[in-house]
Amino acid sequence: MIVKKYDYTPCSRETIDGKRHYCLPDGSKVPSVTTILDRTKSEESKQALQNWRKAVGEQRAQQITTEAANRGTRMHSYLESYVLADDMKPLPSNPYAHPSWFMAAEVILKGLVNVDEFWELKCLCTTAGSMQALQIA
């Protein structure tokens, strides 16, 4: 159940040097969590990722990366549905969506099922309408 406990001000997004930032009401811009995590990776981690991309090939690495991003987007959609409707969507017929559904079910059963109120639900969407982030306060 969503409870309006605080008055959250919506924030817009802006891309600065290829990285996502949020524009706050006071005019300041702050980097997204993904941007912060990317900038704070160790050189060893960055090199390991480059080595992996080289080992599997750029095309295959991009395919894997895209599939993982799509899984995450679907999982966030299932979580959003649970928060809004207090019910899990049925297992989809598309077998490519099954891993996302099972990941979301695990998050719900091991964490969200015991939460009796949510203060805010924000979905940040691209212009194409696909969800990029789900924030539950």
Buried (B, 14 or more C-beta within 10 A) or exposed (E): EBEEEEEEEEBEBEEEEEBBBBEEEEEEEEBBEEBEEEEEEEEEEEEEEEEEBEEEEEEEBEEEEEEEEBBBBBBBBBBBBBBEEEEBBEEEEEEEBBBBBEBBBEBBEEEBEEEEEBEBBEEBEEEEEEBBBBEBE
